[in-house]
């Protein structure tokens, strides 16, 4: 994956060059250098550095100059203006307001940050195109000077935009300077709520304008502006936003990722006004100023800029750490070709889907045409079993979460068991000991941060189960989430001084992670403790449910075999430049054509 990060040594020369050529769009491959000064910065120094960069190349268009800029910034493919308050189609010139009596009559230049919040000027921030967007005149009039927010009871609505009483904002998607996830922040009075598809656009426009004008102009705090902006740009002042402003803007920023429309608009603005919005170029920078990484130093090698090929508009959050939110292009979904008893399956059963750089997304179906096996399907493995007396492989996977990372030369085998026997690890039937928000009896919860649906294991916190016989534990399932990549995501599981193992969350959404019993080492009895050494005083893994499963009677198999497997022949090294293979997509399957022969991505030759 291409990293959006270059040497800091040439940042000064680049910034000077950009400022001298204010109307030239910075090429996509130069954006990393444009932002190189951000690397390693944190807190106030980060805020100040972005404040400097966001002004680079700026040249005021003037209020009337917006009419000339909009063809570069806000024009749809059909030649109509992109109205961000309604779905009306407006002509740039003939539909300007003007008088109006209803929606779709005409459009005007909307100060999404009302100019009355900063003295009524049409210069400075009053003509900054980043927050001045084309909107329906009638809807704009109904918006008036009210703050943005989420509406409870609406007294006006049109095409998804609405005005009415303000709802409280619950922080979602990670902690913020306004509070931890799950915290509710209130706002009183009337607010205006735009369409969902533009909420992130407006949030990033607000944050970009705040950084551009911080300290250089009157703060945006008059009237309803005081609900969102504070005018205090120090660390203790939450960098120019109120708690409500942080909660609202980060919620919208997280829920509505940077779209292609925004990327195009950002480039168009630099071509006309000269500067760029850093939160469109590097969306995850928001988290280092107001969000879940506030106070931490920025590592630009972990961020993905919106010009990078790895960035998927409307999906990616701009973070590329382990478990981050960048998503591969869905068109690069591969299918594994299977050979079952000599017959090759390119489509249909059995098949599976994997995503480049991500791993298995859908497991293969259980083979149904194996040669009279009369056995029990146990799972998939990358190991071949030669005969019916071989022991089972140490690693079997039966679900997506436990599947290995996909490589281009990987072969899968279906494992079957024979020779059934019955054993018992415990005299009673299988039972469960479970912890959830609804059931905590017998469990000890110490030092955690309580959220509506889970507990966060912060520094020195732990959760302990009732006492159990460890040798009777078959598995431990923890339903949990992480707070950002490789950090704050590992739960250590111990009992009576012995380490049972650990589980690592890989997603920001709640998922099940399973620790299976190690028969050789799990001995003794006592409470099972769940804690974390990867956390901080503020962040840690979020645990919603813990299930300890105790064993009863079980079936033991003494013989294993693989009679259904895929066979890789004539392996192709598609990185060998001497071969110069051609990659094609056919029926959703990635194929490689070399010297007239067609192969799957895993090296199996396809019979045409």
N, C-alpha and C positions, 0 to 999 in steps of 0.2 A: 504493500500500500504506500502511495506517495505521502510523505509527511509534509505538513505545511510549516516548515521551520528552516531558517537559514542563519548564517553567521550574523551576529550583532554588529560586527566591525564596520559594516557598510551602511548601517541604518541612517547615519547623519547625512551622508551624501545622497541617499535615496530620497530622504525627506526634503532636502533642498531642491532636488530635481523635480519632485512632484509639485512643490510650491511654485516653482517657476513655470510649470506647465499645468496650470490648474484645470484646464479643460480637456486634459488627456486622460482616458481611463487607464488605470494601472493594470497591466497584463496580469492574468490570473496567477502565473507562476512567480510574480513579484510580490504578491500579497504577503507571503511569509516574511519577507524582508521589511515590508511596510509596517508590520506589527512586531518586528524583532525586539524592540525595546521593552515590550511587555514581559518578556521571559524573565522569570525569577522575581518579579515584583509581587507585592502583596499589600492588602489593606490600603492605607492612604496613598502610599507610593504607587500602587497599581492604579488607583482612581486618577491620580495626577498624571500618570503616563498616558492613560487612555484619553484624558482631557486634552493633552497636547496633540496626540495623533489624530483625534477626530477633527481638529481644526486645520490639519495640513491641506493646503490647496484651496481652502474655502475662498470663494469670491461671491459676494452678495448678488443675487439676481434682481433684487428689488421686487416689490409686490407685483407690479405689472409684468415683470419678466417671467413670472410663473406661467403665463399663457404660452410663452415660447418654449418653456421647458417641458410642459406636460406631454407633447408629442414624443419626447424621448423617454419619459418616465412612467406615464400612466395611460398608454394606449393599448387596447386589446388587439388581437389579431384581426378582428373584423373592422378595425378602423374607428371603433367607438371608444369613448373614455371609460376608464375603470372606476366606476362609482363605488365607494367603499361604505355607503350607508344604505344603498338600495340595489336592486337588480335592473334598474332602468338603463337604457342605451341612449347615450348623449353624443351629439356631434360637437366637436371641439369648438367650433366657431359659432354656428347658428343657434345653439341651445344654451348659450350663456345667460345667466340671470342678470337683470330682469325681474319682471313680475312673475308671480306664480300664485296659483290658488290650490293646487293639489300636487301630489307626488308625480314625478316624471315630466313636469312642465319645463324645468331648466336645471342647470348645475351651477355651483359656485365654488370658490376656493375656501375650504373649511380649515380653520385653525383648530386642529384636534386638541391642541393645548390653547384654550381660548385666550385671545390677546388681552382681555380684561384682567387676566390673572397676573400680568406683568406690565401693567401701565398703559395698555391700549395701543402700543406702537405697532406700525407696519414695517419698521426696519428691524435689523438685528434678528432676534428670534421670531419677530412678526412676519418675516418673509422667508424663513428657513423651510425649504421644500420638504425636508424630512418629516415634518408633522403637518404640512399644509397639503391636503389631498383633495381631489375633486369629489364632491358629494352632491346628492339631490338637495335642491334649495329648500323644499318643504321640510324634509326630514332634518336638515341642518338647523332650520328655524326651530323645530320642536326640540332638538337637542339643547339649544340655547347655550348657556354657560355652565351647565351642570357637569359634575365630575363623571368620569367613566366609572362603571360598577356593574354589578349583576342585579337584575331587577326581580323583586318579589311580585308585587301586584302592579301590573302595567296600566297606565292611563293613556298610553299611546303606543302603537306598534305598526311597523310596515316592513315587509320583506325580511323579517328576522331582527331588525333593529327595534329597540323599544325603550321607553322611558317610564319610570315609576319608582316605587319605594325601594330603598337599598336593602339587599341581603347582606348578611355577614359573609366574610370570605374565610373558608377553611383552607389552610395551607396544605397543598398536596404535592407529591413528586420529590420530596426532600425538605430538609430544614432550610430556614432562611434567617436573616438578621431580625425578622419580625417574630420569630418563634419556631419551635420544632414542628415537624409535620403533624397534622391533626389539630394544631392550635387554630382557634377561631378568632378573627379580627373583625371588629364591628365598624360600621359606617352608618351615619344617620342621614335622613332626608332623602331627596330625590336624586337619582343617578340615571345616566344614559348607558345602554348596553348595545354595542354594535353586533353585527352578525358574527357567528362563531368563527367563520373562515378568515376573518380579519383581526381577531383579538390579539394574536401574536404580533401581527404587523404593527398595530397601534402600540402595544407594550414596548416593542423594540424602538419604535419611533419616539416614544416618550423618554426611554432611557438614553437613546442616542442624543436627543435634544438637550436633556439634562446635562450630560457630559460635555456637550459642545459649549453651552452657555454658563456653566457653573462658575460663579464668581466674576464673570465677564459682563453680566447684565443683571437687572433687577430679578430676584427670584420669582418663581411661578406660584406665589403663595397668596395672592389676593383672592377674595371670594372663595369659591369652592376649590380653588387650587390648593388651599391649605389642607384639604382632605388627603391629597396624594403627595404634594411636595412640602419639604420642610425648610429649605434654604440653608440648612446646616450641612456642610460637606466634610466634616471631620469624621473620624471613626465612630465616636460616640453619637454623632448625629445621623448615623445610618446613611451617609453619603447622599444627602439631598432628598430622601424619601421618608414619608411617615411609615409607621407599621402597616397601615392600611394600603398605602401605595406599594410597598414591597410585596405584601401578600397578594394583592390583585395583579400587579404586573408580572410577577414570577409565575403565578398560576396560569395566566394567559400565555406567557412565553413558553412554558413547559407543555401546555396542552395543544398549542398551535405552532408547530415547528416552522422554521424558515422555509418558505415556498419558492418555486422558480419565479413567481411574480415578484417577490421581494428581491431576489438576486438580480433580476433584470432591472428593477427600479433603482437599486443601489448603484449599479453600473451607469444607468442613465443619469442619476443625480451627479455622479462624479464627472460625467461628460459635460454637465451644464453648470452645476454649482461648485464642483471641484473637490469636494471632500467625500468621505465614506462613513457608513455606519458600522462601527466595530462589532455590534451584536448581530448583524446580518452576516458579516464576514466570518466571525468566530462566535457562534451562538453560546458556546459553553463559558465564555468569559463572564457572562452574567452571574454564573454560580460562584465565581471567585470574588465578586464585588459584594453581592447581596445574598447569595444563595448558600448551598450546602458546603461549599469550599471556602467560604468567607474567612479571611485571615491566613489562608494558606498561600504559599508561593506558586505562581503559575508555571507549569511545565508545558511549554508549547508543543513538545514532542507528543503529548497525550491528546492534543486537540486536533480536530479536522476542520479545515476552513471550507466554506460553502462552495468554493471553486474547485475543490478536490474531487477527483473521479469517484472516491469512496463515499462522498456525501450524497445522500438520497433526499432531494427536496421534499418537504412535507412529512419526512419520517425521521431523519437523523437529528440528534441533539448536539452533534459537534464534538462528542467525546469519544476517544478511541482507547481508553484504558481497558483492562480486562473486565468484561461484563458491561462495557459502555453501550451507548445507544446507536452507534452507526450500524446500518443494515446494508448488506450487499445488494446489488442490483437484482431484483427478483427474476429478471430474464436469464440470469446465470444459474438457475436451478438445474441440477443434473439428475439423471436417473441411472441407477446401477443396472447393468445387464447381467442377468443370471443364466447359468447353465444348469438345468435339472435333468439328470440322467441323459446327457447328450443333447437335449433340446434347449435351444437358446430363446430367452424371453427378453425382448427389447421393450415391449409394451405389455401391459396387462399383468397378470399374476404369475410369479411373484415379482414385485417391484418395490423400490423404495425411492425416496427423494432425499437428496442432500444439497446443501447450499454452499457454494464456494467460500472457503474461509470461515465457515460457521459450523459445519458438521451435519449430522443426520437430523432431518426435520420430520420425516415419517418413516417408520420402520417397515422393512419388507413383510409381506404377508407370509404366513406359515406355508411352506411348500405342501402341495396336495398330491404330487405325482411321484413321490419317492418309491423305490422298488420294494414293495411289501415289507415295510419296516415294522409295522405293528408296534410302534414305540411311542413314547411321550415326548413331545417337543419341549425342549428346555430353554432354548434361546439361541442367540447368534454369537459367533466368535470369529476372531481373525485367525484362529489356529485350526489346522487340519487334524482330524483324528483318523488314524489309519485303519484300525480294526475294532472289533466289538469288545475287546477286553481292555482297551485303553481307559485310563481315568479321565474324568471330565476336566476340561481346561480350567485354569484358575479364574479366568475372567470370562464371564458370560454376561451379555446384556439383553434385556427384554423390554427396556423402555428407552425413550429418546434421551433422557437425561444421563443415562449410564453409557451411552454409545461413545465410541472413540472418535477423535477428530479424523476427518476424512483426508486421505492423501491419494494421489493419482494412481498409485500402484497397489491399492488395498483390495484384498479378496475376502469375502464373507462366507461363512459356512453355517449351516443349520445343524444344531446339536440335538441328538435324540438319546433318550435313556432307556435301558432295558434292565431286566433282572430286579424286579421290585422286591423290597423288603420293608418291614415296618419297624420303626424304632420310636422310643418315647424319651423326650428330654425332661418331661415333668408329668406327674401322675394325673394332674387335672387337665381339663380341656383348655384350649387356648384362651387367654384373657388379655385385656389391655388396661394399661394405666395411662390416663390422658389428662393433659392440661389444656384448657382453652379459656377464653374470656368468660364463658358461661360456667366452667367447672374448674375450680381451683382448690377444692378440698384436699387436704393432705400435702399440698405443695408449699414450698417456701419461696417467696419472691422478694429479693433483697436488692435495693439500690437501682432498680430499673427505672426507665422513664416510661410512664404509662401513656399509650396512644389508644385511640378508639378501638382498634382491631388487633393491636399487638403490643408487646413490650420491647423496649430497646435496651440491649445489654451495654450500658455505658461502663465507664471505668470502675472497676472493683465490684460491679454488679454480678449477681448470679441468680439462677433458678435451680431449686433442688426438688427432686421427686420424693414421694414416700419411699421408705426402705424396701428394697427388693433383693431377691436372690439373683445375683448377676449371671450365674451360669444358666439360669432359666430364661434369660432374655434372648429372644430370637432376633429382634431388630429394634432400632430406634429411629423414628421418623420425625423430622423437625420441619414444620411449615414456616418458612422465613423468607426474608428479603435482605438485600444489601443496600448500603447508602452511597455507592459510587465506585464501581470498578474493583480494583484489587485491595481497596481499603475498607475497613469496618465491616468485614463480611464472614469471618471465620468463627465458628462456635466450637469450643473445646469441651469434650465430654469425659468426665472422670468419675470414679467411685472408690471410696475408701483408700485414697492415695494412689490408685492405679489409673493409668490413662487408657480409656476405652477407644478413643479415636477422636476425630474432628470432622466437621462438615463445613463446606465452603459454599456460600450462596453466590450465584452468578447472575442474578437478575434483580432489578429494582421492583419487580412485582413478586407477590408471595407465591412460593412454589414449595413442593415437598422434596426433602433431601433425606436419604436413607443410609444409616450405618448398620451393617450386618454383623452379627455376632462372630467374634473370633473364638472358636471353641477351645483353642489352646491356651488362651491367656485370660479369658473372662472368668474370674473366680471370686468367691467371697460374697458378702452381702453388705447392703447399706444404701444410703440415698445417692442417686445419680445426679451429679452437678453439671450444669450447663453455664459456661462463662466464656469470655472472649479476651484474648491478649492483643487483638488487632484493633481494638477500639480506642477512643479517647474519652475525655470527661464529658464530651457532648454527643459523640456519635458511636454507634455500635450496630451489630446485626439486629434486625427487627424480627422477633419470634411471635407467631400467632398461635400455633398449636404444637404440642409435643406429645407423641404417642409412643409408649414403651410396650412392645408386644412380647408376651411371654409364651413360650412354646408348649405345645401339647403333643399329641401323637403326630408323627410325620412319616412320609414315605421316603425311603432311602433307595437309591438306585446304585447298582454295582457295576453295570456295564454301559458304556457310552459309544456312540458312533456318529459319523457324519456321512450320510449317503447323498445328501443334496448339497451342492456347492457350486460356486462360480469358478470358472477356469480362465486364468489370464494367459494368453498365448501371444507370441510375437510382441513382447512389451515395447512400447513406444516411449522414447524420451522426448517429449514435446518441447523441451527447453534446448535441445540440440539445434543450433542454428544451421548446421549443415543439412539437416533433414528438411527444414522449412515447412512444417506441417500447416495445413489449413484447418481452422476450427469452424465448425458449422453447428447451428441449432436445428434439429429436426424433430418435430413432434415433442418439443420440450426437452429433448435429450441432447447433451453436448457430445458431438462426435469429432474425431480427428481423422483427416484424410492425408495419407502419406503415400506418395508414389502410386496413386490410384486405388490403394486399399483403405478401407474404412475401419476405424477402431473406436471403441468406447473410450471415455476418459480414463478408464481403469486398465486399458491395454488389451481388452478382448476384441478379437477381430469380428467384424459384423459381416455376415453373409448377405450380399445384396440380392 
